Amino acid sequence: MLGSTHGTFTTGLRARVDACGESPRAAVHGVTAAPGDQDVSGRPLYAAVPDLDRFFRPESVAVVGASDTEGRANTGITRQLLAWAERVGARLVPVHPTRTSVFGIDCVPSVGALTEPVDLAVLLVADPLPVIEELAETKVRFAVAFASGFAETGAAGAAAQERLAAAVRRSGIRLLGPNTNLNAFERFRDDLEGPAVALITQSGHQGRPVFTLQELGVRLSHWAPTGNEADLETSDFISYFAGRPEVGAIACYVEGLKDGRAFLLAADRAARHGVPVVAVKVGRTETGARTAASHTGKLTGADQVVDAAMRQFGVIRVDGLDQLQDTATLLARARRPQADGVVVYSISGGTGAHFADLATGAGLRLPTLPQAKQDELHEWIPEYLSVANPVDNGGHPVGDWRGRKIIDAILADPSVGVLICPITGPFPPMSDRLAQDLVDAAEATDKLVCVVWGSPVGTEEAYRTTLLGSSRVATFRTFANCIGAVKAYLDHHRFTGAYRSPFDEAPRTPSPSFRKAQALMRPGRRLSEHAAKQLLRAYGIRVPREQLVTSAAAAVRAAGLVGYPVVMKASGAQLAHKTELGLVKVGLTSASQVRDAYRELTDIARFESVDLDGILVCQMVGRGVEMVVGVTRDELFGPTVTVGLGGVLVEVLNDTAVRVPPFGEPEARSMLAELRGRALLDGVRGAPPADVDALVEVVLRVQRMALELDGDLAELDINPLMVLPRGQGAVALDALAVCR
């Protein structure tokens, strides 16, 4: 558990929101997209940001179905809402058809009888639809529906939820729920300082561990329990929280996303503002995805696409609620790193070596300290102990004046941005002195100091009082959570420091390639290889010299024009797997071979009842690295671009990386870096390095195609894309395209 880190352990509150509702920090990343802007396919380029101020801090609240009869569920809810309204300074109006008062407050019989403006209506009714329709005639801005029995229950419930959502759209009201709870109206501590964590959960119970961080001194500002998201969704709250000056990080528990595009726009807004988003997203496995869908009625999305999309826009995905707590809290509070070097400092060589192995394996950089620094440390640490990094002090120096000297000396090194001290177990009084020295040193530096308190007891004075009471030390209970949080912290600042929104550079108008390509599309049909290659050619993607012929004589003439040796293939709209049927002939070097191949290919096609549009006579391309580049459509995010090892390896190894357009060259290169077989592009066993620049260019042209042909292209598969030696380009040897 990350300990109390309030006070000066902070990046400082972001600049106050200006009159337009936007933090000036947004301008740091060169915002060019504005509300209303659309890309070439008509999709928005800027997050819609709902004004939720009056939801979280209303002036007046109507409670429909309010009760004060003991033993009824509505009574407990009404009592909690009364207490919450008093805390936020709101006036509460009970609404009930048969009561004159509730808890001594005068009732109105219906929402239609409300005589004053109401910011928020809380609906304690089994069927919120009639009430929403009544509220449409009032000036209520927000409503909350607790009722269950909607999309989480199956097809009938989903239909009922759609009717509710349609009524909400007609009314102009913003709705939280249905199938939500009272988490938004919890008691938040107001005595904690520093940037806060804002919490978003689709399951209220899963947010409880994060909420209780307040008991350790971690400030929480908001809790949005989104439920079934018939209207307001996770993306709306991310967009809103990203602009709040008090929010240092956003923690999310997500079961399913309602709108993938809206989620990416919200994540983009958070990245523009430099606000970290940490998320648990269930659905990594088939079982998890099925359970999540039954709970919320959402699409969970292909997990590889979800994972890639989150990384693409800087969302930090974690697996456990403990990781969510620790990572979000550290990111909310830690100052911007001055260096990315991590030093492990311990009283045990075994502990230091173990932690260093784990940290290095996770991708943290543990620099070797300069010899001069090592010599300085050896003034207080015996010469026989290693102080290169990790730093082993042998134990005794932590019990006297030397302990603080060692810590200060490590933190003074310019290559060090983070000091981590694993204390695997209490050993008073030395552990008490060590904890206090770490706290005191942290107060005197801008660098991040982390402690892992390994005792399973957790009642020790050094832990409960010294470390958790610190305003500067980040305290964890496990190695893994500390390493994960520190890596996320360094990665986040590296990401946001270089972030440029891909939406700013997304195409707004169709290219000349689009007009050429659109003429080739055949709605609802698969294109032949020849037609698919014409589509690629329209977007400037290189294909072999080739001719489509319908006679043996024409094949011979074509081979002479193309140049021997040639490849001959059957071409037809429904012909997806030519090799398996023997419909490809390679390395033909004479007219007689071409004539024989033509007859054989057409005979096989007749025998297999394959409809052909002709035989392709193709240039034979030299050896290179076979890759695959493709486009598919994801239920949540729309068109996606995939790159990976091609040929037969694509099916055997499934070594691919995926991204959601739009994206630029750095993201295309990062796709290649993710591939397990990336080394093949660098040249192995004497092979020359491949033309990676040409491969990147193909990926970028394909993603432009995916954006512009979003309404027309269902699937594209370039396999193999032969990436030739450096400087020679890349050639699409085969292609499959399916129109929508």
C-alpha positions in Angstrom: 0.0 0.0 0.0 1.4 3.4 -0.9 1.6 5.4 2.2 0.6 9.0 3.0 2.3 11.3 0.7 0.5 14.6 1.1 2.0 18.0 1.7 5.0 18.9 -0.4 5.4 15.6 -2.2 3.6 17.0 -5.2 4.0 18.4 -8.7 2.2 21.5 -7.5 -1.4 22.1 -8.5 -1.9 22.7 -12.2 -2.7 26.2 -13.3 -6.2 27.2 -12.4 -8.8 26.6 -15.1 -9.3 29.7 -17.2 -12.6 31.3 -18.2 -13.0 28.9 -21.1 -12.8 25.9 -18.8 -9.4 24.7 -20.2 -6.1 24.5 -18.3 -3.4 26.6 -19.9 -1.2 23.5 -19.8 -3.2 22.2 -22.8 -1.3 24.7 -25.0 2.0 23.1 -24.1 1.4 20.3 -26.6 0.2 22.5 -29.5 -3.5 21.9 -29.5 -4.9 22.4 -33.0 -8.1 20.3 -32.9 -11.1 22.2 -31.5 -14.7 21.2 -30.5 -16.6 20.4 -33.7 -13.5 19.4 -35.8 -13.9 16.1 -37.6 -11.5 13.8 -39.5 -11.8 12.7 -43.1 -14.3 10.0 -42.1 -16.5 12.4 -40.1 -15.4 11.3 -36.6 -14.7 13.9 -33.9 -11.1 15.0 -33.3 -11.8 16.6 -29.9 -13.2 15.3 -26.7 -16.7 16.5 -25.7 -16.3 17.7 -22.2 -19.5 17.8 -20.2 -19.8 20.6 -17.5 -20.3 18.4 -14.5 -19.7 21.1 -11.9 -23.4 21.1 -10.9 -23.5 17.3 -10.7 -20.8 17.1 -8.1 -21.6 20.5 -6.4 -25.3 21.2 -7.0 -27.2 24.0 -5.5 -30.4 22.0 -5.3 -31.2 18.3 -5.4 -34.6 16.6 -5.9 -35.0 13.1 -4.5 -37.7 11.3 -6.3 -39.2 8.5 -4.1 -37.7 10.0 -0.9 -38.7 8.2 2.3 -38.3 8.5 6.1 -40.0 5.2 6.9 -37.5 3.1 8.9 -36.6 -0.2 7.4 -37.0 0.9 3.8 -34.1 1.0 1.4 -35.1 4.4 0.2 -35.0 5.8 3.7 -31.3 5.0 4.1 -30.5 6.5 0.7 -32.5 9.6 1.5 -30.7 10.0 4.8 -27.3 9.7 3.1 -28.3 12.2 0.4 -29.4 14.7 3.1 -26.0 14.5 4.8 -24.2 14.8 1.5 -26.4 17.8 0.5 -25.6 19.5 3.7 -21.8 19.0 3.2 -21.8 20.4 -0.3 -24.2 23.3 0.5 -27.1 22.0 -1.6 -30.9 22.4 -0.9 -32.7 19.1 -0.9 -36.3 18.8 -2.2 -38.1 15.5 -1.5 -40.5 14.3 -4.2 -43.3 11.8 -3.2 -46.9 11.5 -4.4 -48.4 10.7 -1.0 -46.2 12.3 1.6 -46.4 15.9 2.8 -42.9 15.8 4.3 -39.8 13.7 4.6 -37.4 14.1 7.6 -39.3 17.4 8.3 -38.7 18.8 4.8 -41.8 19.7 2.8 -42.5 17.3 -0.2 -43.7 18.1 -3.7 -46.0 15.4 -5.2 -44.2 15.1 -8.6 -41.3 16.4 -10.6 -43.8 18.4 -12.6 -44.7 20.3 -9.4 -41.2 21.5 -8.8 -41.4 25.3 -8.7 -37.7 26.1 -8.6 -34.7 25.1 -10.7 -33.1 21.8 -9.8 -29.5 20.8 -10.7 -29.7 17.1 -9.9 -32.6 14.7 -9.6 -31.9 11.4 -7.8 -34.4 8.7 -8.9 -35.3 6.2 -6.2 -37.8 4.4 -8.4 -37.9 1.0 -10.0 -38.6 2.3 -13.5 -36.9 5.6 -14.2 -38.2 6.0 -17.8 -41.5 7.8 -16.9 -39.7 10.1 -14.5 -37.1 11.0 -17.2 -40.0 11.9 -19.6 -41.5 14.1 -16.9 -38.2 15.7 -16.2 -37.9 16.7 -19.8 -40.4 19.5 -19.1 -38.3 20.9 -16.3 -34.9 22.5 -16.2 -33.2 19.7 -14.4 -29.6 19.3 -15.7 -28.6 15.9 -14.2 -30.3 12.7 -13.0 -29.1 9.5 -11.3 -30.9 6.2 -11.8 -30.1 3.4 -9.3 -32.5 0.9 -10.7 -31.1 -2.4 -12.1 -32.6 -4.9 -14.5 -31.3 -3.3 -17.7 -28.5 -4.3 -20.1 -26.8 -6.3 -17.5 -29.7 -8.8 -17.6 -29.8 -9.7 -21.3 -31.6 -8.8 -24.5 -34.8 -7.6 -22.9 -32.9 -5.4 -20.4 -30.8 -4.0 -23.2 -33.9 -3.0 -25.1 -35.3 -1.3 -22.0 -32.0 0.5 -21.5 -32.0 1.8 -25.1 -35.5 3.2 -24.5 -34.2 4.9 -21.4 -31.2 6.3 -23.3 -33.4 7.5 -26.1 -35.6 9.4 -23.6 -32.5 10.9 -22.0 -31.3 12.1 -25.4 -34.6 13.7 -26.2 -34.8 15.4 -22.8 -31.4 17.0 -22.8 -30.7 15.7 -19.3 -27.4 14.0 -18.5 -28.0 10.7 -16.8 -25.7 8.7 -14.5 -26.7 5.0 -14.5 -28.8 3.0 -14.5 -27.5 0.2 -12.2 -25.3 2.7 -10.3 -25.0 3.5 -6.6 -24.3 6.1 -4.0 -20.5 6.3 -4.4 -20.7 9.8 -5.9 -22.2 11.0 -2.6 -19.7 9.5 -0.2 -18.1 11.6 2.6 -14.7 12.8 1.2 -12.1 14.0 3.7 -11.5 17.8 3.3 -8.5 17.9 5.6 -6.0 16.5 3.1 -3.8 18.6 0.9 -2.0 18.3 -2.5 -3.2 16.9 -5.8 -6.0 14.4 -5.5 -7.0 11.1 -7.1 -10.3 11.2 -9.0 -11.9 7.7 -9.2 -14.2 6.2 -11.9 -15.7 2.8 -11.5 -18.3 0.7 -13.2 -18.5 -1.6 -10.2 -18.8 0.4 -7.0 -17.4 -2.3 -4.8 -14.2 -2.4 -6.9 -13.5 1.2 -6.1 -13.8 0.8 -2.3 -10.1 0.0 -1.8 -9.0 3.2 -3.6 -11.6 5.3 -1.7 -10.2 4.0 1.6 -6.8 5.4 0.7 -8.0 8.5 2.5 -7.4 6.7 5.8 -3.7 6.7 4.8 -3.7 10.4 4.0 -4.3 10.1 0.3 -6.7 12.8 -1.0 -9.6 11.8 -3.2 -11.6 14.5 -5.0 -14.4 12.7 -6.8 -15.9 9.2 -7.3 -18.0 8.6 -10.5 -19.8 5.2 -10.3 -20.8 4.9 -14.0 -22.9 1.7 -13.8 -24.4 0.8 -17.2 -23.6 4.1 -18.8 -26.8 4.6 -20.7 -25.6 8.2 -21.0 -22.7 9.5 -19.0 -19.8 7.2 -19.4 -16.2 6.7 -18.3 -14.9 8.9 -21.1 -17.1 11.8 -20.0 -15.6 11.7 -16.5 -12.0 11.3 -17.7 -12.5 14.4 -19.9 -14.0 16.4 -17.1 -11.4 15.3 -14.4 -8.5 16.1 -16.8 -9.4 19.8 -16.6 -9.9 20.0 -12.9 -7.0 21.8 -11.2 -7.1 19.7 -8.0 -6.9 16.3 -9.8 -3.4 14.9 -10.0 -4.3 11.5 -11.4 -7.4 9.6 -12.6 -7.9 6.0 -11.4 -10.4 3.8 -13.3 -12.0 0.4 -13.0 -13.4 -0.4 -16.4 -15.5 -3.5 -17.3 -16.4 -2.4 -20.8 -16.1 0.6 -23.0 -19.3 2.1 -24.5 -17.5 4.0 -27.2 -13.9 3.4 -28.1 -13.4 6.6 -30.0 -14.8 8.7 -27.1 -12.4 6.9 -24.8 -9.4 7.7 -26.9 -10.4 11.3 -27.2 -10.8 11.5 -23.4 -7.3 9.9 -23.0 -5.9 12.3 -25.5 -7.3 15.2 -23.5 -5.8 13.9 -20.3 -2.4 13.5 -22.1 -2.6 17.1 -23.4 -3.1 18.2 -19.8 -0.4 15.9 -18.5 -2.9 14.2 -16.2 -2.1 10.4 -15.8 -4.9 7.9 -16.3 -4.4 4.6 -14.5 -6.9 1.8 -15.4 -7.9 -1.7 -14.5 -9.6 -3.0 -17.6 -11.1 -6.5 -17.2 -11.6 -8.8 -20.1 -8.0 -10.0 -20.8 -9.4 -13.6 -20.9 -12.5 -15.0 -22.6 -14.0 -15.8 -19.2 -13.2 -12.3 -17.9 -14.7 -10.7 -21.0 -17.9 -12.8 -20.7 -18.3 -12.0 -17.0 -17.8 -8.3 -17.6 -20.4 -8.2 -20.4 -22.9 -9.9 -18.2 -22.3 -7.3 -15.5 -22.5 -4.1 -17.5 -23.9 -5.1 -20.9 -20.9 -3.5 -22.6 -18.6 -4.5 -25.4 -15.2 -5.5 -23.9 -13.3 -5.3 -27.2 -10.5 -7.4 -28.5 -8.1 -7.2 -25.6 -5.0 -6.8 -27.8 -6.6 -3.7 -29.4 -7.7 -2.3 -26.1 -4.2 -2.8 -24.7 -2.6 -1.2 -27.7 -5.0 1.7 -27.7 -4.4 2.5 -24.1 -0.6 2.5 -24.5 -0.9 4.6 -27.6 -2.6 7.4 -25.7 -0.7 7.0 -22.4 -3.3 5.2 -20.3 -1.4 3.1 -17.7 -3.0 -0.3 -17.6 -2.6 -2.3 -14.4 -4.1 -5.7 -13.4 -4.9 -5.4 -9.7 -6.7 -3.0 -7.4 -3.6 -2.8 -5.2 -1.6 -1.7 -8.2 -4.3 0.8 -9.1 -4.1 2.4 -5.6 -0.3 2.5 -5.5 0.3 3.7 -9.1 -2.4 6.3 -9.2 -1.3 7.8 -5.9 2.4 8.0 -6.8 1.5 9.6 -10.2 -0.8 12.1 -8.5 1.8 13.2 -6.0 5.4 12.8 -7.3 7.2 15.7 -8.8 8.5 15.5 -12.3 11.6 13.4 -12.4 15.0 15.1 -12.8 16.6 11.9 -14.1 15.5 8.4 -15.0 18.2 6.6 -13.1 17.1 4.4 -10.2 19.3 3.5 -7.3 18.5 0.6 -4.9 19.8 1.1 -1.4 19.6 -1.7 1.1 21.1 -3.1 4.3 21.4 -6.5 2.7 23.3 -7.6 -0.4 20.8 -10.3 -1.0 17.8 -7.9 -0.8 19.6 -5.4 -3.1 20.4 -8.0 -5.7 16.9 -9.4 -5.7 15.3 -6.0 -6.1 17.8 -5.0 -8.7 17.0 -8.1 -10.8 13.3 -7.4 -10.7 13.7 -3.7 -11.4 16.0 -4.3 -14.4 13.8 -7.0 -15.7 10.8 -4.6 -15.6 12.8 -2.0 -17.7 14.0 0.4 -15.0 17.5 1.8 -15.6 19.9 1.2 -12.7 23.0 3.2 -13.7 26.4 2.3 -12.3 27.4 5.1 -9.9 30.6 7.0 -11.0 33.8 5.9 -9.3 34.0 9.2 -7.5 30.6 8.7 -6.0 31.5 5.1 -5.0 34.7 6.4 -3.3 32.6 8.9 -1.4 30.1 6.2 -0.2 33.0 4.1 0.9 33.9 6.8 3.5 30.9 5.4 5.5 30.5 1.9 4.0 33.1 -0.8 4.3 35.3 -1.2 1.3 34.4 -4.9 0.8 30.7 -4.0 0.1 29.5 -3.1 -3.4 28.2 0.4 -3.8 28.1 0.5 -7.6 24.2 0.1 -7.6 22.6 -1.5 -5.8 24.2 0.1 -2.8 24.8 -2.3 0.1 25.6 -0.6 3.4 26.1 -3.8 5.4 23.6 -2.8 8.1 25.5 -1.0 10.8 25.8 2.5 9.2 22.0 2.9 9.3 22.1 3.0 13.1 24.2 6.2 13.4 25.1 9.4 11.8 26.4 7.7 8.7 23.0 6.6 7.5 21.8 10.1 6.5 25.2 10.9 4.9 24.8 7.9 2.6 21.3 8.7 1.5 22.2 12.4 0.8 25.2 11.4 -1.2 23.2 9.0 -3.4 20.5 11.6 -4.0 23.1 14.2 -4.9 24.2 12.3 -7.9 22.8 13.9 -11.1 22.1 10.5 -12.8 19.8 9.5 -9.9 16.1 10.4 -10.2 14.7 7.8 -7.8 16.0 6.2 -4.6 14.3 2.9 -3.5 15.0 1.4 -0.2 13.5 -2.1 0.4 13.2 -2.8 4.2 12.2 -6.4 4.2 11.5 -6.6 7.9 11.7 -4.5 11.0 14.8 -4.6 13.1 14.5 -1.8 15.7 16.1 0.4 16.6 18.1 0.5 13.3 15.0 0.2 11.1 13.4 3.1 13.0 16.5 5.2 12.4 16.6 4.2 8.7 13.0 5.1 8.2 13.4 8.5 9.8 16.6 9.3 7.8 14.8 8.4 4.6 11.9 10.7 5.6 14.2 13.6 6.5 16.3 13.2 3.4 13.2 13.2 1.2 12.1 16.5 2.7 15.3 18.1 1.6 15.2 16.9 -2.1 13.1 17.2 -5.1 13.8 13.6 -6.1 11.5 10.6 -5.5 12.3 8.5 -2.4 10.4 5.2 -2.2 10.4 2.6 0.6 9.1 -1.0 0.5 8.1 -2.0 3.9 8.1 -5.8 3.7 6.8 -6.7 7.1 3.4 -8.5 6.9 2.4 -7.1 10.3 2.1 -3.5 9.4 1.6 -2.2 12.9 5.2 -1.1 13.5 5.8 2.5 14.6 8.4 3.0 11.9 5.8 2.1 9.3 2.5 3.4 10.7 3.8 6.7 12.0 7.2 7.6 10.4 6.6 6.4 6.9 2.9 6.8 6.5 3.0 10.1 8.2 5.6 11.4 5.8 4.8 14.2 3.4 7.5 13.1 1.0 8.2 9.4 1.0 6.2 6.9 -1.1 5.7 3.7 0.9 4.8 0.4 -0.6 4.2 -3.1 0.8 5.5 -5.2 -2.1 8.4 -5.1 -4.5 6.2 -5.6 -7.5 3.9 -2.7 -6.8 6.8 -0.4 -6.1 8.6 -1.3 -9.3 5.4 -1.1 -11.4 4.5 2.3 -10.0 8.0 3.8 -10.5 8.1 2.5 -14.0 4.7 4.0 -14.7 5.8 7.3 -13.2 9.0 7.5 -15.4 7.1 6.3 -18.5 4.3 8.8 -18.0 6.6 11.8 -17.8 8.6 10.6 -20.7 5.4 10.1 -22.7 3.7 13.5 -21.9 7.0 15.4 -22.3 7.1 14.4 -26.0 3.3 14.0 -26.6 1.8 15.5 -29.7 -1.8 14.5 -30.2 -2.3 12.3 -33.3 -5.7 13.9 -33.6 -4.1 17.3 -34.4 -2.5 15.8 -37.5 -5.4 13.6 -38.6 -6.5 14.2 -42.2 -9.5 16.5 -42.5 -10.1 16.2 -46.2 -9.8 13.2 -48.6 -6.6 12.8 -50.6 -6.4 12.3 -54.3 -5.7 8.7 -53.5 -9.1 8.4 -51.9 -10.9 9.3 -55.1 -8.9 6.8 -57.1 -9.5 4.1 -54.5 -13.2 4.7 -54.0 -13.8 3.9 -57.7 -12.3 0.4 -57.1 -14.5 -0.5 -54.2 -17.3 -3.1 -54.6 -19.7 -2.8 -51.7 -20.1 -6.1 -49.8 -17.6 -8.0 -52.0 -14.1 -9.2 -51.8 -11.7 -7.8 -54.4 -9.5 -10.0 -56.5 -5.7 -9.8 -55.9 -5.4 -7.7 -59.0 -8.0 -5.2 -57.9 -6.6 -5.2 -54.3 -3.2 -4.3 -55.7 -4.7 -1.5 -57.7 -6.1 -0.2 -54.4 -2.6 -0.3 -52.9 -1.1 1.4 -56.0 -3.7 4.2 -55.6 -2.1 4.9 -52.2 1.4 4.8 -53.5 2.2 1.4 -52.1 4.6 -0.4 -54.4 3.5 -3.7 -56.1 5.3 -5.9 -58.6 5.1 -5.3 -62.3 2.3 -7.5 -63.4 -0.4 -8.0 -66.1 -3.7 -9.7 -65.9 -4.2 -12.1 -68.9 -6.9 -14.4 -70.2 -5.0 -16.5 -72.7 -1.8 -18.5 -72.9 -0.5 -16.3 -75.7 -1.2 -13.1 -73.7 0.6 -14.7 -70.8 3.7 -15.2 -72.9 3.6 -11.6 -74.2 3.1 -10.3 -70.6 6.1 -12.3 -69.3 8.3 -10.7 -72.0 7.1 -7.3 -70.9 7.4 -8.0 -67.2 10.8 -9.7 -67.5 11.8 -13.2 -66.7 11.8 -14.9 -64.3 8.0 -14.5 -63.5 5.4 -15.7 -61.1 2.0 -16.7 -62.3 -1.1 -16.7 -60.1 -4.8 -17.3 -60.5 -6.8 -14.1 -59.7 -10.4 -14.1 -58.6 -12.6 -12.2 -56.2 -13.4 -15.2 -54.0 -9.9 -16.7 -54.2 -8.3 -16.2 -50.8 -5.8 -19.1 -50.4 -4.2 -19.7 -53.8 -1.1 -21.6 -52.6 -3.1 -24.4 -50.9 -5.0 -25.1 -54.2 -1.8 -25.1 -56.3 -2.8 -21.9 -58.0 0.7 -20.2 -57.8 3.7 -21.0 -60.0 7.1 -19.5 -59.1 10.3 -19.0 -61.0 9.1 -19.4 -64.6 12.0 -18.6 -67.0 10.7 -19.4 -70.5 7.7 -19.0 -72.8 7.0 -22.7 -72.8 6.9 -22.8 -69.0 4.6 -19.8 -69.0 2.2 -21.5 -71.5 2.2 -24.8 -69.5 1.6 -22.9 -66.3 -1.3 -21.0 -67.8 -3.0 -24.2 -68.9 -2.3 -25.9 -65.5 -3.7 -23.0 -63.5 -6.9 -22.7 -65.5 -7.4 -26.5 -65.4 -7.1 -26.5 -61.6 -9.5 -23.5 -61.3 -12.1 -25.4 -63.4 -11.6 -28.5 -61.3 -12.0 -26.6 -58.1 -14.9 -24.6 -59.5 -13.1 -21.3 -58.9 -14.3 -18.2 -60.8 -11.3 -16.4 -62.2 -11.0 -12.9 -63.6 -7.7 -14.0 -65.2 -4.2 -15.1 -64.6 -1.6 -12.7 -63.1 1.8 -12.7 -64.7 4.0 -11.0 -62.1 7.6 -9.8 -61.7 9.6 -12.1 -59.4 10.9 -10.0 -56.5 14.2 -10.6 -54.8 14.5 -12.0 -51.3 13.8 -9.9 -48.2 11.9 -10.1 -44.9 8.3 -11.1 -45.3 6.0 -8.9 -43.3 2.2 -8.5 -43.0 0.4 -5.2 -42.9 -3.3 -5.1 -42.6 -6.5 -3.3 -41.6 -9.4 -4.8 -39.6 -12.4 -3.3 -37.9 -12.8 -3.4 -34.1 -16.2 -3.3 -32.6 -15.2 -0.5 -30.2 -12.5 1.5 -32.0 -13.3 1.2 -35.7 -10.4 0.6 -38.1 -7.2 -0.8 -36.7 -3.8 -1.3 -38.4 -1.7 -4.4 -37.8 1.9 -5.2 -38.7 3.8 -8.4 -38.0 6.0 -11.1 -39.4 4.4 -12.3 -42.7 4.2 -15.3 -44.9 3.4 -18.5 -43.0 4.9 -17.0 -39.9 1.9 -14.8 -39.3 -0.2 -17.9 -38.6 2.5 -19.9 -36.8 3.9 -17.2 -34.5 1.1 -14.6 -34.4 3.8 -12.0 -33.9 1.9 -8.8 -34.5 1.4 -5.3 -33.2 -1.7 -3.2 -33.6 -2.6 0.5 -33.4 -5.8 2.6 -33.8 -5.5 5.4 -36.4 -4.6 8.2 -36.5 -1.0 7.8 -35.6 2.3 9.1 -36.8 5.8 7.8 -37.7 7.0 7.4 -34.1 4.0 5.1 -33.3 4.6 3.1 -36.5 8.2 2.5 -35.4 7.1 1.6 -31.9 4.9 -1.1 -33.5 8.0 -2.7 -35.0 9.8 -2.5 -31.7 7.1 -4.6 -30.1 7.6 -7.5 -32.4 9.4 -10.6 -31.0 11.0 -11.1 -34.5 12.2 -7.4 -34.8 15.8 -8.6 -35.1 15.0 -10.1 -38.5 14.7 -6.6 -39.9 18.2 -5.8 -38.7 19.7 -8.7 -40.6 20.6 -12.1 -39.1 22.9 -14.8 -40.2 24.6 -12.6 -42.8 21.4 -11.2 -44.2 21.6 -7.5 -44.9 19.5 -5.0 -42.8 16.0 -4.5 -44.3 14.6 -1.2 -45.5 12.7 -0.3 -42.2 12.0 3.2 -43.5 10.1 1.8 -46.4 8.2 -0.6 -44.1 7.2 2.4 -41.9 6.1 4.3 -44.9 3.8 1.4 -46.0 2.3 1.3 -42.5 1.6 5.0 -42.6 0.0 4.8 -46.0 -2.2 1.9 -44.9 -3.4 3.8 -41.9 -4.3 6.7 -44.2 -6.2 4.3 -46.3 -7.9 2.9 -43.2 -9.1 6.4 -42.2 -10.2 7.6 -45.6 -11.9 4.3 -46.6 -13.5 3.7 -43.2 -17.0 3.5 -44.6 -15.9 1.3 -47.6 -13.1 -1.0 -46.4 -13.9 -3.9 -44.0 -10.5 -5.7 -44.2 -7.2 -5.4 -45.9 -4.4 -8.0 -45.8 -1.0 -7.4 -47.4 0.8 -10.7 -47.0 3.6 -11.0 -47.8 5.0 -7.5 -47.9 8.5 -8.2 -49.0 10.8 -5.7 -47.2 14.0 -5.6 -49.4 17.5 -4.7 -48.2 18.0 -1.1 -46.9 17.5 1.5 -49.6 15.6 -0.9 -52.0 12.0 -0.4 -50.6 9.2 -2.8 -49.9 6.9 -4.6 -52.3 3.4 -5.9 -51.7 3.5 -9.4 -53.3 -0.1 -10.3 -52.5 -3.1 -8.5 -51.1 -6.6 -9.3 -50.0 -9.3 -6.6 -49.6 -12.9 -6.9 -48.5 -15.4 -4.1 -49.0 -18.1 -3.1 -46.5 
